[in-house]
Amino acid sequence: MVAPATNGHAPHSRLERLRDAAPTPPHDLAAERSVLGAMLIDPAAVAEVGTERLRPEHYFSPQHQAIAAAIGAAHAETGATDPIAVAEVLRRRDRPDIGVDALLDLAEEASALGAAAGVAGHARIVRQHAATRSMVDIARTVQIAAQSGAAAEHLRSLFQRALEDAPSVSPAVIV
């Protein structure tokens, strides 16, 4: 019997079935919110986050991914990263579901926590979770291929390609 997928449809592949049955991938929404809020408060935080090589796809939350991309675009276009500038980018990107009020909430929350001072550390946490999620996905892909009878050389090749596409992983992330 096939368990229904989270979207209400039957899963089409082993990977989808494994993902549906798997626990929630590692993430830290508070760290994500802190980084985003810090960048909304202080444009200099964008450069500091950049030193951690944090990209929008490293965020777990799709909403946070969209906000991070909009902050980067606003910063590149005008140098501004305030909630109004970012909301305008989101509007142009057809994301009216993320309004200025949500961005103001992130900025206010970050301000109350003093997040701008710890933005590099929080960005590292977000990136480490992204790297861990990537490793989990690689392991699942290799597991499915192995269970399907793939040759060892194919598995090595698959693993190597996946590692090349994954966010860089330091030994501290794996431990």
N, C-alpha and C positions, 0 to 999 in steps of 0.2 A: 504494500500500500504506500502510495506517495503522499507525503505530507504537503498540504497546501503552502505555497510561498506566501511571504508577508504581503504581497500585493494582491492576494486573492486568486492568483492563477497558479496552476500546477507548475513546478519548476521544470525547466527544459533540459538542464544538464546536471551532471554530478556536482560540479562546482556550485551551481545555484542551490542544490539541495544541501551541500555542506555549509554554505554561507547561511542558509535559513536556519540550520540546526545549531550553528556555532554561537557561542556567547558574543555579546557586544564587543567589538574590537576595542583595543586600548585607546583611550583618549582622555583629555582633561579640558572640559568645556570652560571651566573657570580660568585656566591659563589662556585659552583661546580668546575669551572675552577680555581678559586683562591686556593682551597684546593689541587687540583691535582698539580697545578703549584708549590705550596709551598713544597709539598712532593718530586717533581722532583728536586727542588733546594737544599733541606736540609733533609737528612735522619732522622734527629731528629724530623721533623714534622710528620713523620709516627707515632711515639710514642705519640705525642701530639694529633693527630687525633684519635688514638686508645683510648685515655682517653674519647673521646666523643662517643665511641662505634659506629663509623661510618663504615659501611660495604659497599661493592660494590653495593649491591642491593638497597641501600638508594639513590643512584644517579638516577636522572630522565632520563638522556640521556644514552641510551645503549652504546654509545661510551665511555662515562665517566665511566660507570660500568666496561667495559673491561679494561680501563686504570687503574682504582683504583685496580682491581684485579691483574693486572700485576705489579703495584708498590708494592703491598703487597707480591707477589711472589718473585720479585727481591730482596726486602729487606730481606725476610726470607732466600733466597738462598745465597746471597752474602753480604748483608748489604748495597748494592748500590741501589740508586733510581734515578740515573741520566737518562736522556733521552735515552742514548745508551743502558744501561742495561735493561731498561723497554721495549724499542723497540725490543730487543732480545727475551724477554719473550713473547711479543705479536706475534712476528714472529713464535716462537715455538707453540703458541696457535692458529696458522692459522688465524691471524688477520693482514695481510699485509696492509690492508686498513688504519691502524693507524701507520704511519711511524714516523721515528725520527724527521722529520720536524714539524709534528703536535705537538709532545711532546716538541720540542724546542720552538715552539710558546707559549705553555702553560707556560713553565718555564720563558720565557722572559717577558710575560705578568704579571706573578706573581711577578717577580723581580721588574718590573717597578712600581707595586702597593704596594710593600713592604708587600706582602701577607703572608710571613712566620710569621711576627709578629702577624697577626690577624687570624692565621689558626684555632685556637680553636673556636673562635667566628663564623668563616665561616663554620666550620664543624657542629656547633650547628644549623646554619640556614639550612644546607642541611638535617640534621637529622630531624628537626622540619617539614620541608616540606614532608619528607618521612612518618613521623608519620601522618600528615594530610591526605596525599594520602591514607594511610592505612585505616584511619577512613572513608574516602569517600567510599572506596571499601567495607568496612564492612557495611556501611549504605545501599549501593546499593544492596548487597547480601541479607540483611534482608528485604529490601523493596520488592525485587522480590519474595522472599519466602512468605512474607505477602500477596502480591497481588495474589499469586498462591493459597492462602487459607490455608497456613500452620498454625498449632495450635500454640497458644501462647507459650506453653512449648518448642516446637521445635524452635521457634524464639529465645527464651532466650538461649537455648542450642547453637544454631548457632552463636548468638552474642558472647557468652562466649568463644567458641572455636576460633572465629575470633580474639577476643581481646588477647587471649593467644598467637596467632601466629603473632600478629602485633608488630612492633617496640614499645618499651616502650614509653608511652605518659605521659608527665608531665602535670599538670594543666595549665602551661604556654602555652603549645602547643595548648590546646583545646580552651583557651580563645581568 
